Amino acid sequence: FLLDALGVLHVGEPAIPGTASRIDMLRQMGKKVLVVSNAASVPAAALREKYLRLGYDFEEAEIVSSRATLAAALDCPSDFHWGVMAVPDARLYDLGPIRTTLLCDDPALFAAVEGFLLVGSGSWTEARQLLLEEALLARARPVLVANPDIIAPREAGFTAEPGHFAHRLADRTGIVPRFYGKPFPEIFDLAFARLDAQVDKARV
């Protein structure tokens, strides 16, 4: 069983009642249960800590994130300079030995980097979105999206996620971003590799 997190295990911060006991029941029946999530803002270790607080006893290897999918796909020189959409205290160590700079409000930084990683939109603004689009219109560069979601369910409503901003920049600039996470296949391939079993992909 491959379970999403937001809207399946929890909505915002609270856990959905009864879900942890249902997962325990599946395990007692001999079923394998993985979380396959587009939660790209934090490393898998931090996701595991969060799920433990919510009452879900997942091992780190049972959590397959779009962020891990992006990290597995990154194939560039270590000095390639990425500008990153993420919150100010983002921990990016698990993306590998790459050069990253957090995108803030300096147009010179948007102009200087060699590509863009859209990881988390918690502190993204309309002004930064405009800077990103203008920089890409001035010089086309790769855009890799670690969270393809358009919106996410929270306690008080929905939030705009990196996929939303990626589609907007694509519409304006003509650049086609590369998405890593559901519903794209790479994240499922990563999950299948961890199952250590033959999977009939027609059933997914």
Residue pairs with C-beta under 8 A, 6 or more apart in sequence:
1 26
1 31
1 32
1 33
1 34
2 34
2 35
2 36
2 64
2 188
2 191
2 204
3 9
3 23
3 33
3 34
3 35
3 36
4 35
4 36
4 37
4 182
5 35
5 37
5 39
5 47
5 51
6 37
6 38
6 39
6 152
6 153
7 153
8 16
8 19
9 15
9 16
9 19
9 35
9 51
9 54
9 56
10 16
10 54
11 153
11 154
11 155
12 153
12 154
12 155
12 156
13 54
13 155
14 54
14 155
15 54
15 55
15 56
19 56
20 54
20 55
20 56
20 57
23 33
23 56
26 33
27 33
32 195
32 197
33 58
33 62
34 62
34 63
34 64
34 191
34 194
34 195
35 47
35 51
35 56
35 58
35 62
35 63
35 64
36 64
36 182
36 187
36 188
36 191
37 47
37 63
37 64
37 65
37 66
38 65
38 66
38 147
38 148
38 149
38 161
38 181
38 182
38 187
39 47
39 65
39 66
39 67
39 147
40 65
40 66
40 67
40 70
40 119
40 120
40 146
40 147
40 162
40 181
41 67
41 86
41 87
41 90
41 119
41 120
41 122
41 147
42 50
42 67
42 90
42 91
43 67
43 91
43 93
43 94
44 60
44 63
44 65
44 67
44 68
44 94
45 60
46 91
47 63
47 65
48 58
48 59
48 60
48 63
51 57
51 58
51 63
52 58
61 194
62 194
64 187
64 190
64 191
64 194
65 181
65 187
66 146
66 147
66 148
66 180
66 181
66 182
66 187
67 94
67 95
67 119
67 146
67 147
68 94
68 190
69 146
69 180
69 181
69 186
69 187
69 190
70 95
70 117
70 119
70 144
70 146
70 180
70 181
71 94
71 95
71 96
72 186
72 190
73 144
73 180
73 186
74 95
74 96
74 98
74 144
76 98
76 115
78 97
78 98
78 99
79 99
80 98
80 99
80 114
80 115
81 99
81 100
81 101
81 112
81 113
81 114
81 115
82 98
82 99
82 100
82 101
82 113
82 114
82 115
82 116
82 117
83 100
83 101
83 102
83 103
83 109
83 110
83 113
83 115
83 116
83 117
84 90
84 92
84 100
84 101
84 102
84 103
84 116
84 117
84 119
85 103
85 116
85 117
85 118
85 119
85 120
85 121
85 124
85 128
85 132
85 162
85 165
86 92
86 102
86 117
86 119
86 120
86 123
87 120
87 122
87 123
88 102
88 123
90 102
90 119
90 120
92 100
92 119
95 117
100 117
101 109
101 113
103 109
103 110
103 113
103 116
103 128
103 131
103 132
104 128
105 127
105 128
105 131
107 131
107 134
107 135
110 131
110 132
110 134
110 135
111 135
111 138
111 139
113 141
114 141
115 141
115 142
115 143
115 144
116 132
116 136
116 141
116 142
116 143
116 144
117 144
117 146
118 143
118 144
118 145
118 146
118 147
118 162
118 165
118 166
118 177
119 146
119 147
119 162
120 146
120 147
120 162
121 147
121 159
121 160
121 161
121 162
121 164
121 165
122 159
124 160
124 165
129 165
129 168
129 169
132 165
132 169
133 168
133 169
133 172
133 173
135 141
136 143
136 169
136 173
136 175
137 172
137 173
140 173
140 175
141 175
142 178
143 166
143 169
143 175
143 177
143 178
144 177
144 178
144 180
145 162
145 163
145 166
145 177
145 178
145 179
145 180
145 181
146 162
146 180
146 181
147 161
147 162
147 163
147 181
148 162
148 163
148 166
148 179
148 180
148 181
148 182
148 183
148 184
149 161
149 162
149 163
149 164
149 181
150 160
150 161
150 163
150 164
150 167
151 158
151 159
151 160
151 161
151 164
152 158
152 159
152 161
163 179
166 177
166 179
169 175
169 177
170 176
170 177
180 186
180 187
181 187
182 188
188 201
188 204
192 199
192 201
